């Protein structure tokens, strides 16, 4: 839903602003976006496994590349793109950091 994408963008912005003072706003934005991208990929991994009869404790019956290319809906794409756009906007702003 759009609500989750907006919430993810807001949380990513908070993460970026919190870490930006320490490691720079571009790197902090990359950390925030990587968090949401890995979260979505992991969700797709489990969804694909469950569709194929996977149970907890067994090896997932999927190829390593499958969560990257299968199962992406509009909502799951927005859950990654919205934080990326929010973080790109903040990274483009001339905000001074403590480390100079």
GROMACS elastic network, one bead per residue, 0.5 to 0.9 nm:
[ bonds ]
;  ai    aj funct       b0    kb
    1     4     6  0.56084   500
    1     5     6  0.67117   500
    1     6     6  0.89525   500
    1    74     6  0.86945   500
    1    75     6  0.56473   500
    1    76     6  0.86519   500
    1    78     6  0.84131   500
    1    79     6  0.86426   500
    2     5     6  0.50954   500
    2     6     6  0.62095   500
    2     7     6  0.85663   500
    2    75     6  0.72568   500
    2    78     6  0.76847   500
    2    79     6  0.84945   500
    3     6     6  0.52085   500
    3     7     6  0.61245   500
    3     8     6  0.85642   500
    4     8     6  0.59504   500
    4     9     6  0.84547   500
    4    75     6  0.84275   500
    4    78     6  0.86741   500
    4    79     6  0.68682   500
    5     8     6  0.50550   500
    5     9     6  0.61385   500
    5    10     6  0.86303   500
    5    75     6  0.75447   500
    5    76     6  0.84897   500
    5    78     6  0.57182   500
    5    80     6  0.76860   500
    5    81     6  0.81895   500
    5    82     6  0.58060   500
    5    83     6  0.74986   500
    6     9     6  0.50431   500
    6    10     6  0.61978   500
    6    11     6  0.86429   500
    6    78     6  0.88859   500
    6    79     6  0.81518   500
    6    82     6  0.67876   500
    6    83     6  0.79979   500
    7    10     6  0.50937   500
    7    11     6  0.61541   500
    7    12     6  0.84852   500
    7    79     6  0.89108   500
    7    83     6  0.88207   500
    8    11     6  0.51297   500
    8    12     6  0.59754   500
    8    13     6  0.84762   500
    8    36     6  0.77561   500
    8    79     6  0.64777   500
    8    80     6  0.80631   500
    8    82     6  0.71588   500
    8    83     6  0.59415   500
    9    12     6  0.50854   500
    9    13     6  0.61146   500
    9    14     6  0.86783   500
    9    79     6  0.79557   500
    9    80     6  0.84765   500
    9    81     6  0.85459   500
    9    82     6  0.53233   500
    9    84     6  0.75422   500
    9    85     6  0.78948   500
    9    86     6  0.58141   500
    9    87     6  0.77824   500
   10    13     6  0.50659   500
   10    14     6  0.62984   500
   10    15     6  0.86920   500
   10    82     6  0.89911   500
   10    83     6  0.73774   500
   10    86     6  0.76851   500
   11    14     6  0.50424   500
   11    15     6  0.61859   500
   11    16     6  0.85295   500
   11    32     6  0.83809   500
   11    83     6  0.80290   500
   12    15     6  0.50169   500
   12    16     6  0.60425   500
   12    17     6  0.85456   500
   12    29     6  0.73198   500
   12    31     6  0.87924   500
   12    32     6  0.51379   500
   12    33     6  0.68724   500
   12    35     6  0.86763   500
   12    36     6  0.82424   500
   12    83     6  0.56234   500
   12    84     6  0.82331   500
   12    86     6  0.75482   500
   12    87     6  0.68932   500
   13    17     6  0.60394   500
   13    18     6  0.84445   500
   13    29     6  0.75503   500
   13    32     6  0.77769   500
   13    83     6  0.72968   500
   13    86     6  0.63867   500
   13    87     6  0.59084   500
   13    90     6  0.75081   500
   14    17     6  0.51291   500
   14    18     6  0.60047   500
   14    19     6  0.85198   500
   14    32     6  0.89612   500
   15    18     6  0.51387   500
   15    19     6  0.60612   500
   15    20     6  0.80817   500
   15    28     6  0.71969   500
   15    29     6  0.76844   500
   15    31     6  0.83346   500
   15    32     6  0.61636   500
   16    19     6  0.52943   500
   16    20     6  0.54205   500
   16    21     6  0.87579   500
   16    24     6  0.86851   500
   16    25     6  0.62107   500
   16    26     6  0.81541   500
   16    27     6  0.82459   500
   16    30     6  0.82939   500
   16    31     6  0.77304   500
   16    32     6  0.63460   500
   16    87     6  0.69070   500
   16    90     6  0.81011   500
   16    91     6  0.85858   500
   17    20     6  0.50191   500
   17    21     6  0.70393   500
   17    25     6  0.69760   500
   17    28     6  0.75528   500
   17    29     6  0.83612   500
   17    90     6  0.82315   500
   18    21     6  0.65435   500
   18    22     6  0.80017   500
   18    28     6  0.81868   500
   19    22     6  0.54150   500
   19    23     6  0.61868   500
   19    24     6  0.72542   500
   19    25     6  0.73008   500
   19    27     6  0.85164   500
   19    28     6  0.54390   500
   19    29     6  0.85033   500
   19    31     6  0.89079   500
   20    23     6  0.53957   500
   20    26     6  0.74797   500
   20    27     6  0.73856   500
   20    28     6  0.52415   500
   20    29     6  0.78168   500
   20    91     6  0.89308   500
   20    97     6  0.70442   500
   20    98     6  0.89776   500
   21    24     6  0.58837   500
   21    25     6  0.71594   500
   21    28     6  0.87641   500
   21    96     6  0.80340   500
   21    98     6  0.55149   500
   21    99     6  0.70110   500
   22    25     6  0.85284   500
   22    28     6  0.85104   500
   22    97     6  0.74305   500
   22    98     6  0.69920   500
   22    99     6  0.67838   500
   23    26     6  0.82816   500
   23    27     6  0.62920   500
   23    28     6  0.63954   500
   23    97     6  0.86685   500
   23    99     6  0.80475   500
   24    27     6  0.56096   500
   24    28     6  0.61198   500
   24    29     6  0.86350   500
   24    91     6  0.86168   500
   24    97     6  0.68510   500
   24    99     6  0.81297   500
   24   100     6  0.89650   500
   25    29     6  0.59819   500
   25    30     6  0.85479   500
   25    87     6  0.83285   500
   25    90     6  0.73402   500
   25    91     6  0.52594   500
   25    92     6  0.86569   500
   25    95     6  0.81881   500
   25    97     6  0.82125   500
   26    29     6  0.51362   500
   26    30     6  0.63058   500
   26    31     6  0.87814   500
   26    87     6  0.78665   500
   26    88     6  0.77020   500
   26    90     6  0.83083   500
   26    91     6  0.51058   500
   26    92     6  0.82017   500
   27    30     6  0.50037   500
   27    31     6  0.63112   500
   27    32     6  0.87711   500
   27    91     6  0.86940   500
   28    31     6  0.50553   500
   28    32     6  0.63251   500
   28    33     6  0.87081   500
   28    87     6  0.84394   500
   28    91     6  0.86732   500
   29    32     6  0.50902   500
   29    33     6  0.61326   500
   29    34     6  0.84111   500
   29    83     6  0.85625   500
   29    84     6  0.76040   500
   29    86     6  0.86540   500
   29    87     6  0.50248   500
   29    88     6  0.71275   500
   29    90     6  0.80904   500
   29    91     6  0.69820   500
   30    33     6  0.51907   500
   30    34     6  0.59120   500
   30    35     6  0.85048   500
   30    84     6  0.81322   500
   30    87     6  0.78189   500
   30    88     6  0.89792   500
   31    34     6  0.51130   500
   31    35     6  0.62220   500
   31    36     6  0.89471   500
   32    35     6  0.51841   500
   32    36     6  0.66813   500
   32    37     6  0.88178   500
   32    83     6  0.75788   500
   32    84     6  0.82533   500
   32    87     6  0.78688   500
   33    36     6  0.52630   500
   33    37     6  0.60927   500
   33    38     6  0.85227   500
   33    80     6  0.68551   500
   33    81     6  0.84652   500
   33    83     6  0.60242   500
   33    84     6  0.56449   500
   33    87     6  0.76166   500
   34    37     6  0.50245   500
   34    38     6  0.59412   500
   34    39     6  0.83437   500
   34    80     6  0.87160   500
   35    38     6  0.53524   500
   35    39     6  0.61400   500
   35    40     6  0.87945   500
   36    40     6  0.62322   500
   36    41     6  0.86125   500
   36    79     6  0.71644   500
   36    80     6  0.58402   500
   36    83     6  0.76995   500
   37    40     6  0.52548   500
   37    41     6  0.62049   500
   37    42     6  0.86065   500
   37    79     6  0.81040   500
   37    80     6  0.56262   500
   37    81     6  0.89172   500
   38    41     6  0.50525   500
   38    42     6  0.60481   500
   38    43     6  0.85544   500
   39    42     6  0.51913   500
   39    43     6  0.62562   500
   39    44     6  0.87658   500
   40    43     6  0.50540   500
   40    44     6  0.62807   500
   40    45     6  0.86059   500
   40    67     6  0.87450   500
   40    72     6  0.88209   500
   40    76     6  0.66799   500
   40    77     6  0.84872   500
   40    79     6  0.76781   500
   40    80     6  0.75650   500
   41    44     6  0.51407   500
   41    45     6  0.61755   500
   41    46     6  0.88572   500
   41    67     6  0.55966   500
   41    68     6  0.63291   500
   42    46     6  0.64052   500
   42    47     6  0.86299   500
   42    67     6  0.74107   500
   43    46     6  0.53507   500
   43    47     6  0.61547   500
   43    48     6  0.86208   500
   43    67     6  0.82903   500
   44    48     6  0.59991   500
   44    49     6  0.84249   500
   44    66     6  0.85031   500
   44    67     6  0.52065   500
   44    68     6  0.80078   500
   44    70     6  0.75947   500
   44    71     6  0.62110   500
   44    72     6  0.76463   500
   45    48     6  0.53903   500
   45    49     6  0.62561   500
   45    50     6  0.87482   500
   45    60     6  0.81017   500
   45    62     6  0.76385   500
   45    64     6  0.87613   500
   45    66     6  0.75827   500
   45    67     6  0.50930   500
   45    68     6  0.86317   500
   45    71     6  0.89770   500
   46    50     6  0.60578   500
   46    51     6  0.85608   500
   46    54     6  0.84906   500
   46    60     6  0.78613   500
   46    67     6  0.87150   500
   47    50     6  0.51895   500
   47    51     6  0.62343   500
   47    52     6  0.87345   500
   47    67     6  0.89653   500
   47    71     6  0.81750   500
   48    51     6  0.51947   500
   48    52     6  0.64454   500
   48    54     6  0.86562   500
   48    60     6  0.86667   500
   48    61     6  0.82466   500
   48    62     6  0.71729   500
   48    66     6  0.83421   500
   48    67     6  0.75337   500
   48    70     6  0.82603   500
   48    71     6  0.76215   500
   49    52     6  0.51235   500
   49    53     6  0.64892   500
   49    54     6  0.50827   500
   49    55     6  0.81186   500
   49    60     6  0.56138   500
   49    61     6  0.58400   500
   49    62     6  0.64786   500
   50    53     6  0.51645   500
   50    55     6  0.70536   500
   50    60     6  0.86331   500
   50    61     6  0.89980   500
   51    54     6  0.73254   500
   52    60     6  0.88302   500
   52    61     6  0.68993   500
   52    62     6  0.84714   500
   53    61     6  0.83186   500
   54    57     6  0.86822   500
   54    58     6  0.67009   500
   54    59     6  0.76397   500
   54    60     6  0.62377   500
   54    61     6  0.68027   500
   55    58     6  0.59010   500
   55    59     6  0.84463   500
   55    60     6  0.83093   500
   56    59     6  0.82870   500
   56    60     6  0.87975   500
   57    60     6  0.88350   500
   58    61     6  0.85832   500
   59    62     6  0.87411   500
   60    63     6  0.84709   500
   62    65     6  0.82750   500
   62    66     6  0.65919   500
   62    67     6  0.82763   500
   63    66     6  0.54733   500
   63    67     6  0.81423   500
   64    67     6  0.71553   500
   64    68     6  0.83376   500
   65    68     6  0.55621   500
   65    69     6  0.69311   500
   65    70     6  0.87811   500
   66    69     6  0.54323   500
   66    70     6  0.56447   500
   66    71     6  0.86068   500
   67    70     6  0.54964   500
   67    71     6  0.70404   500
   67    72     6  0.84060   500
   68    71     6  0.83296   500
   68    72     6  0.82187   500
   69    72     6  0.71612   500
   71    76     6  0.87251   500
   72    75     6  0.79534   500
   72    76     6  0.58367   500
   72    77     6  0.64004   500
   73    76     6  0.52466   500
   73    77     6  0.62559   500
   73    78     6  0.85955   500
   74    77     6  0.52075   500
   74    78     6  0.61531   500
   74    79     6  0.86533   500
   75    78     6  0.50365   500
   75    79     6  0.61616   500
   75    80     6  0.89488   500
   76    80     6  0.68291   500
   76    81     6  0.88077   500
   77    80     6  0.54472   500
   77    81     6  0.60616   500
   77    82     6  0.84435   500
   78    82     6  0.55163   500
   78    83     6  0.83311   500
   79    82     6  0.59461   500
   79    83     6  0.70272   500
   80    83     6  0.57693   500
   80    84     6  0.63539   500
   80    85     6  0.88984   500
   81    85     6  0.61225   500
   81    86     6  0.85901   500
   82    85     6  0.52500   500
   82    86     6  0.62067   500
   82    87     6  0.85867   500
   83    86     6  0.50537   500
   83    87     6  0.59727   500
   83    88     6  0.84095   500
   84    87     6  0.51971   500
   84    88     6  0.60184   500
   84    89     6  0.86193   500
   85    88     6  0.50470   500
   85    89     6  0.62145   500
   85    90     6  0.87179   500
   86    89     6  0.52817   500
   86    90     6  0.64201   500
   86    91     6  0.86813   500
   87    90     6  0.51060   500
   87    91     6  0.59752   500
   87    92     6  0.85358   500
   88    91     6  0.50206   500
   88    92     6  0.61427   500
   88    93     6  0.88132   500
   89    92     6  0.52308   500
   89    93     6  0.66430   500
   90    93     6  0.52747   500
   90    94     6  0.84755   500
   90    95     6  0.83429   500
   91    94     6  0.77841   500
   91    95     6  0.82413   500
   92    95     6  0.86429   500
   96    99     6  0.85355   500
   96   100     6  0.68378   500
   97   100     6  0.53930   500
